[in-house]
Amino acid sequence: MLRGVVVVATISVVSAACAPGQGPAGRVAAPEPPWTTLFDGTSLAAWTTTGDANWQVSDGVVAADAGAGFLVTREAYGDFELEVEFFVSPDANSGVFLRCANPAKPGAATCYEVNIFDQRPDPSYRTGGIVGIAKPSVRIDAGNRWNTYHIEAHGRHFVVTLNGQTTVDVEDDKLATGPIGLQYAAGQVKFRSVRIRRQ
């Protein structure tokens, strides 16, 4: 009879240790931070503008095809995951700018520029690369289709994934925090979904 009691007690202990959602020693795993929508296809409330790009919101996208400038988030971000859906013409010059030190004048010298520029004259830091920091490990043309950037910034570690392929995995400590910018410089550029998750 005593043997049966010991077996039941052992099973109970093992079950408690393996309860769903718990880590070692029964600690509850921390939930993933929630995603925050920065652009949902209808409103630019989370953004300010610089320059004279002719941004227009229509049919679920924000688009520009003339002028030059940026959409810049009102908030600063340090460590995060960012997802950006974009469409560009083959001759487009655009980019996703991270941790901008001077939000009024974003640029590759004062932000991390995750490039969108298939026809960049010097292709070293073309689409998929971080200008001046990391060349893309895979050549991917973004022109004439919808694309998705998934960008992770954790301290000095950056990972850029374009359409499911990792193009950059690099460390750099130039900038720690700052707003995010979306660029228009040439061609046709559209964004239809932008969301972020702080880490």
N, C-alpha and C positions, 0 to 999 in steps of 0.2 A: 504493500500500500504506500509506503514511504517513497519507494522508487518512482511511482506514478506521479506523486506530488512534485518531485524534483524535475521530472521531464516537463510538466506543465509550466512550472516556474521558468525553466530555461527558454521554452518557446516564447513566453510572454516578454522576457527580457530582449530576445532577438527581435521580436516584432516591434517593440518600442524603439530599438536602436535604428531600425530600418524604415520608420514611418515616412511616408512621402513628404517632400519639402523640407526634410531635416538633414543636416550635415552630420559630421562626426560628433559623438557625444550628445546627440539629440539637439544640436543647435539648429535653429530655423534658418534656412538660406535666405539671404537678402533678396527682395524682389527687384526685378529690373526697373530702372528709372523709366518713367513714362515718356513717350514721344510728345513733342510740342510742334504743332503745325505753324510754320512761318509763312507759307503761302499755300492757300487751298484752292486757287483758281478764281477767287472772287474779290479778294481784298489785299491791299498793300499796307494795312494798318501796322504791321510789324517792321516796316521799312521806311527809310528816308531815301532821298535821291541826291546824287551829285552829278554835275555835268549837264549836258543837253540831249541825252539820248531820248528818243520819242517813245518811251514806255507806254504801252496801252494794255489794259486788261479787257479781254473779250473771249468768249467761248471757252472759259476755263484755263486760259493761259495768260501770262504776261509776256509781251513781245516787243522787240524794237528792231528797226531796220534803217535808222538814220541817226546822225549825231554821234556822241560818245559820252559814256558815263556809267554810273553804277547805281544799283539798289543796295543799300547798306542797312543791316539790322540795327534797330534801336538799342538792342542789348549787346553786351560783350559776352564772349564764351571762351572758356579755357580748355577743359577736357570734355570731349563730346564725340558722339556719332552723328553724322550728317548724311542725309539722303537728298539728292537733287536730281529731278528728271528734266531733261533739256532736249531741245531740237535745234539743230543749226544747219545752215546751208554749207556746202563744201568750202566756200571762201570766207566763212565766218571767223571772227576773232573775238573770243569771249573767255571767261574763266570764273572759277569760284575762289574767292579770296578769303583767307582765314586769319584770325587774330590780328586784325589791322591796327597798327599803332597810331595811324592818323586817319580816322574814318572820313574826314573831309576830303582827303586826297589819297585814295587807295592806290597801291602800286606794288610791283614785285619787290621793291626795296623795303617797303614798310608793312608788307603782309606776306603770308605764304600764298603764292598763286598756283592753284591747281588748274592747269591750262586746258583750254578748249580752242585749239588752233591747228587744224589739220594741215594747212598750207603755210605754216610758219617758215620764213625764209631759212633760218637756221633750225633744222628739225630736232636739235638736241633736246629741247624742252617743249616738244609739241604736245598735242592732246594726250593726257594721261600722266604727264610729268608735273613736278613742282619746280617752277622756274628758278634757276640758279641753285637748286638744292638737290634734285634727284631727276635723272632722265627716266623716261618710261621704259620698263623692261619688256613691254609688249607694244607693238605698233597696232593701234586701233583707230580707224577713221570713224568719226562721229557724224559726218555730213549726211544730210537727207534722211535722217531717221531719229526716232526717239531713243534716248540713252539714259542710263542711270549711273550717277556717281554715288558710291558709298565711301565716305571718308571718315576715318577714325583718328582722333588726336588725343593721345594720353601722355601728358607731360612732354617729353622730347621725342616721343615715338609717333610716327605718322604712317598710316596705311591707306592707300588709295586703291579702290577697286572700281573698274569701269566695265559695265555690262557683265559682271560676274568674274572678271579677270583682274587679278592684282597687278597693277602697273608700277606701284611704288611701295616700298617698305623701308623706311629710313628714320634716322634719328637726327634731330637738330634742335638747338636751344636758343635760337635767335629771338623768338617771341613767345610769351607765355599766355597771353589772353588778349581779346579784342573782338570787335564786331566782325561779321561775315559780310562779304560783298559779292554781288553778281554783276558781271561786266557786260557792257555792250561796246564793241569797238569797230566792227565791220560785219558785212553780210546780213543774214537774217538770224535772229536769236530768239528762242522761246523757252520759257520755263513754265511747267504746269504743276509741279508738286515739290515743295521744299519742307523738310521736317528735320528736327534735331532732338537728340536725347543727351542730356548732360550726364557726365560720368563722375 
